[in-house]
Amino acid sequence: MRCALAVAILAVMELVVGVAAVVSEPEGHLRPGSDPSVLPGPVLIADEGNDRLVLVDREGRVLWTFPEPGDLPPGESFKSPDDAFYTPDGKHIIVTHEENFTVTLVDPATRRIVWRYGTPGVHGHGPNQLWNPDDALVLPDGHILVPDIKNCRILLIAQGTQVPKRIYGADRRPPAGCRHDPPRIFGSPNGAFPMRNGHYLVTEIHGPWLSEFDLRTGTVVRSFRPPGVRYPSDTNEVAPGRYITADYSRPGQIVMFDSTGKELWRYKPVGKDALDHPSLALVLPNGYVLANDDENHRVIVVDPKTNRIVWQYGETHRPGRQPGRLNTPDGVDLAPPHSLLMIHAATMGTP
């Protein structure tokens, strides 16, 4: 009976991560006092400082990592992955390598990179070139949307190609740098997240500004500011008219607000739990907030009612690579079927 149960559990884990081989650990590696029940399933982490992706379950056990020895052909690299999201069908993972100027598409089933855009280690503005891309997303029709921070633009790329299908924003590198004048030019866009009305919410660092953007028409519906935020990062829609953003600062904060800019909730702890450059916050189905706290080397879940951390993977202030440790985790997503793009797939706008 135990053997049959173990096989069934393994099959479910393989379905979640999409691979035949699963790393098995007898015990988890969470901060003492963490409550695994606050999460609906495993968490995908872009562990930038360790040049890898890590999938951990609710108990803090490592289920899968990429790349492992033998996953990358000779000459291929996987440096500085700072964001990773499952595709809307849950079959692939789109990864952004901001500091390596590339975007890659990973197939967990084959453990291979199946597509890359950008020239590794070389920034630029021409075809197959990026300059600090951030938070690339795969749309339901297969196109890839890439905010390109220092090129002041957003790219729409057909999967498998190395030339943008459409450029929103600066069509050439502006000599004076980025500024808020969308759609002609974006003020250093670091995220373009799907909204439930088919539009995309663009976070512009310079300003700071948030712009509701219609991908089909290439027009900006409106722009507004997040309240009391110095460096907005990866702002996304919680519900129609409600948004959440991470303030990529030290000390950092997470802020929820409405479409008028009114603050609804702010998490800015002091002392041992003070945030240090958090870059992404997502609201879970139960209303708790999942976030990566980059320079504290941890991923956390916060209860907005008590403003307490109720789950944590990674040791605060202690970077590392062994189980239970992270090194500058800069991106986070939930495993299917709770992943960001799967949830939004039915309403995501396409060109």
C-alpha positions in Angstrom: 0.0 0.0 0.0 2.8 2.4 0.9 4.6 1.6 -2.3 1.5 2.4 -4.4 0.9 5.6 -2.5 4.5 6.7 -3.1 4.2 6.0 -6.9 1.0 8.0 -7.0 2.6 11.0 -5.2 5.6 10.8 -7.5 3.3 10.8 -10.6 1.6 14.0 -9.4 5.0 15.7 -8.7 6.2 14.8 -12.2 3.0 16.2 -13.7 3.6 19.5 -11.9 7.2 20.0 -12.9 6.9 18.4 -16.3 10.0 16.2 -15.9 10.6 12.5 -15.5 13.2 12.9 -12.8 12.3 14.6 -9.5 14.6 15.6 -6.7 13.3 13.9 -3.5 14.1 15.3 -0.1 12.8 13.8 3.2 12.5 17.1 5.0 11.7 20.7 4.0 13.9 23.7 4.6 11.5 26.5 5.7 12.0 29.2 8.3 10.8 27.8 11.7 7.1 28.7 12.2 6.3 28.6 8.5 2.8 27.3 7.6 2.8 25.3 4.4 -1.0 25.4 4.1 -0.9 29.1 3.1 0.3 28.1 -0.4 -1.9 26.4 -3.0 1.1 24.5 -4.4 4.8 24.5 -5.4 6.7 27.8 -6.0 9.0 28.4 -8.9 11.9 30.7 -8.1 14.3 32.5 -10.4 17.5 32.1 -8.2 19.5 34.8 -10.1 22.7 34.7 -8.1 22.9 30.9 -8.4 22.2 30.9 -12.2 19.3 28.5 -11.8 15.6 27.9 -11.5 14.3 26.1 -8.4 10.9 24.6 -7.8 10.1 24.0 -4.1 7.0 22.5 -2.6 4.9 24.0 0.2 7.1 22.2 2.8 10.3 23.7 1.3 11.5 20.5 -0.4 13.3 21.0 -3.7 11.4 19.2 -6.5 13.3 20.4 -9.5 16.2 22.6 -10.5 17.5 23.8 -13.9 20.0 23.6 -15.3 21.7 20.5 -14.0 25.0 19.0 -15.4 24.3 17.9 -19.0 21.2 20.1 -19.5 23.1 22.7 -21.5 24.9 21.9 -24.8 28.5 23.1 -25.1 28.7 26.8 -25.5 25.2 27.5 -24.1 24.8 29.5 -21.0 22.0 30.2 -18.4 23.3 33.2 -16.5 21.4 35.5 -14.1 17.8 34.3 -14.5 15.8 37.1 -12.8 12.2 36.2 -13.8 10.5 33.0 -14.7 6.8 32.3 -15.5 5.0 29.2 -16.7 3.5 29.7 -20.1 -0.4 29.9 -20.4 -0.6 26.2 -21.3 1.8 25.3 -18.4 4.2 23.4 -20.7 7.1 25.7 -20.8 8.8 28.4 -18.7 9.8 31.8 -20.1 12.9 33.1 -18.4 14.3 36.7 -18.5 18.1 37.2 -18.0 18.2 40.9 -17.4 21.9 41.3 -16.8 22.8 38.9 -19.6 20.5 40.7 -22.1 18.5 37.6 -23.2 15.2 35.8 -22.9 15.0 32.0 -23.0 12.2 29.5 -23.3 12.8 26.3 -21.3 11.0 23.0 -21.9 11.0 21.2 -18.5 10.1 17.9 -20.1 13.2 17.7 -22.2 15.3 19.9 -19.9 16.4 22.0 -22.8 16.3 25.7 -23.9 14.1 25.6 -27.0 14.4 29.3 -28.0 16.5 32.3 -27.1 16.2 36.0 -28.0 19.1 38.4 -27.4 22.8 38.1 -27.7 24.3 36.8 -24.4 26.4 39.3 -22.6 26.0 42.0 -25.3 23.4 44.8 -25.1 22.0 46.6 -28.1 19.0 47.9 -29.9 18.9 46.0 -33.2 17.4 42.6 -34.1 18.2 39.9 -31.6 19.4 42.5 -29.1 18.1 43.7 -25.8 19.2 46.0 -23.0 18.1 44.9 -19.6 14.9 43.0 -20.5 12.5 42.3 -17.7 9.5 40.1 -17.0 9.0 38.5 -20.5 5.6 36.9 -20.9 4.3 34.3 -23.3 0.8 35.2 -24.7 -1.9 32.6 -25.3 -1.2 32.8 -29.1 2.5 32.1 -28.5 3.8 35.6 -29.0 6.3 36.8 -26.4 6.0 40.3 -24.8 9.3 41.7 -23.5 9.7 45.0 -21.6 13.2 46.3 -22.6 14.1 48.7 -19.8 17.1 50.7 -21.1 15.8 50.7 -24.7 12.6 52.4 -23.4 10.4 50.0 -25.3 8.3 46.9 -25.3 8.8 44.2 -27.9 6.4 41.8 -29.4 8.2 38.8 -30.8 6.9 35.7 -32.7 8.2 32.6 -31.0 11.1 31.1 -32.9 12.2 34.3 -34.6 15.0 36.8 -33.9 13.4 40.0 -35.2 10.6 41.8 -33.4 7.2 41.6 -34.9 6.2 45.0 -33.4 8.0 47.6 -31.3 6.0 49.7 -28.8 7.9 52.8 -27.7 11.3 53.9 -28.9 12.1 52.5 -32.3 15.7 53.6 -31.9 17.9 54.2 -28.8 17.0 57.7 -27.6 20.1 59.8 -26.9 18.5 61.6 -24.0 17.5 58.3 -22.3 14.1 57.0 -21.3 11.2 59.2 -20.2 7.4 58.9 -19.7 5.8 59.7 -23.0 3.9 56.6 -24.0 3.3 55.1 -26.4 6.0 57.0 -28.2 8.5 56.2 -25.5 8.3 54.4 -22.1 10.0 55.6 -19.0 12.2 52.5 -18.4 9.5 49.8 -18.5 10.2 46.9 -16.1 7.0 45.0 -16.4 3.9 44.6 -18.6 1.4 42.4 -16.7 -2.0 41.2 -18.0 -5.2 42.8 -16.9 -8.6 41.2 -16.8 -9.9 43.5 -19.5 -7.3 42.4 -22.1 -5.0 45.3 -21.6 -1.5 45.3 -20.0 -0.3 47.3 -17.0 3.1 48.7 -17.7 5.4 49.7 -14.8 7.6 52.7 -15.7 10.5 53.3 -13.3 11.0 56.9 -14.3 8.2 59.0 -12.8 7.2 56.6 -11.4 4.2 55.8 -13.7 1.8 53.0 -14.4 0.3 52.9 -17.9 -2.7 50.8 -19.0 -1.7 49.7 -22.4 -3.8 48.3 -25.3 -1.6 45.8 -27.1 -3.8 45.6 -30.2 -4.0 49.3 -30.9 -0.7 50.3 -29.4 -2.3 53.0 -27.4 -2.2 54.0 -23.7 -5.6 54.2 -22.1 -4.4 56.1 -19.0 -1.4 56.6 -16.8 -1.4 57.0 -13.0 1.1 56.9 -10.1 1.5 54.4 -7.4 1.3 56.0 -3.9 4.5 56.5 -1.9 6.7 54.3 -4.0 10.2 55.2 -5.0 11.1 52.4 -7.4 8.0 50.5 -8.6 8.6 46.9 -9.7 6.3 44.5 -11.5 3.0 46.1 -10.7 0.1 43.8 -11.4 -3.7 43.7 -11.1 -5.2 42.1 -8.0 -8.7 42.6 -9.2 -10.3 45.2 -11.4 -9.3 48.6 -10.0 -6.9 47.1 -7.4 -3.2 46.7 -7.9 0.0 45.6 -6.0 3.6 46.7 -6.5 6.9 46.0 -4.9 9.2 49.0 -4.1 12.7 47.9 -5.2 14.4 49.8 -2.5 16.2 49.5 0.9 14.2 49.4 3.0 11.7 48.1 0.6 7.9 47.8 0.8 4.9 46.2 -0.8 1.9 48.4 -1.6 -1.7 47.7 -2.6 -3.7 50.6 -4.0 -6.7 51.4 -6.2 -7.1 53.1 -9.6 -7.2 56.5 -8.0 -3.9 56.0 -6.3 -5.4 55.5 -2.9 -3.4 53.2 -0.6 -5.2 50.1 0.5 -2.4 48.2 2.3 1.3 48.8 2.9 3.8 46.3 4.2 7.0 48.1 5.3 8.4 46.2 8.2 11.4 47.4 10.2 14.1 45.4 12.1 14.9 41.8 11.3 12.0 41.5 8.8 12.8 44.7 6.9 12.6 44.2 3.1 15.7 44.7 1.0 14.9 45.3 -2.7 11.8 43.2 -3.1 11.0 43.0 -6.8 7.7 41.1 -7.3 4.6 40.6 -5.2 1.6 38.4 -6.2 -1.6 38.0 -4.3 -2.5 34.3 -3.6 -6.1 32.9 -3.9 -6.4 33.2 -0.1 -5.5 36.9 -0.1 -2.0 36.3 1.3 0.9 37.9 -0.6 3.8 35.9 -2.1 7.0 38.0 -2.7 10.6 37.6 -3.4 12.9 39.7 -1.2 16.0 39.8 -3.4 18.8 41.1 -1.3 17.6 39.3 1.8 17.9 36.0 -0.2 14.4 34.8 0.6 10.9 34.2 -0.8 8.1 35.0 1.7 4.4 34.9 2.2 2.8 37.7 4.2 -0.6 37.8 5.9 -2.0 41.3 5.1 -4.3 41.0 8.2 -1.5 40.6 10.6 1.5 42.0 8.6 3.4 38.9 9.6 5.5 36.5 7.5 3.8 33.2 7.6 6.0 31.2 5.2 9.6 31.7 4.2 12.1 29.8 2.0 15.7 31.0 2.1 17.7 32.2 5.1 17.6 36.0 5.7 20.9 37.7 5.0 22.5 34.3 4.2 23.0 33.6 0.5 23.8 30.0 -0.5 23.1 27.2 -3.0 22.4 24.3 -0.7 18.7 23.2 0.0 17.0 25.9 2.0 19.3 28.7 0.6 18.9 31.2 -2.2 21.1 33.8 -3.7 19.3 37.0 -4.8 16.0 35.4 -5.9 14.5 38.0 -8.3 11.5 36.2 -9.7 8.7 34.0 -8.5 5.6 32.1 -9.9 3.3 29.4 -8.7 3.3 26.0 -10.4 0.3 25.2 -12.6 -2.6 25.4 -12.4 -2.1 28.4 -10.1 0.6 30.1 -12.2 0.2 33.7 -13.2 -0.3 33.3 -16.9 -2.6 30.2 -16.6 -4.9 32.2 -14.4 -5.0 35.1 -16.8 -4.9 33.0 -20.0 -8.7 33.4 -20.8 -8.5 37.2 -20.8 -5.0 38.0 -21.9 -4.9 40.4 -24.9 -3.2 39.2 -28.1 -2.1 41.2 -31.1 
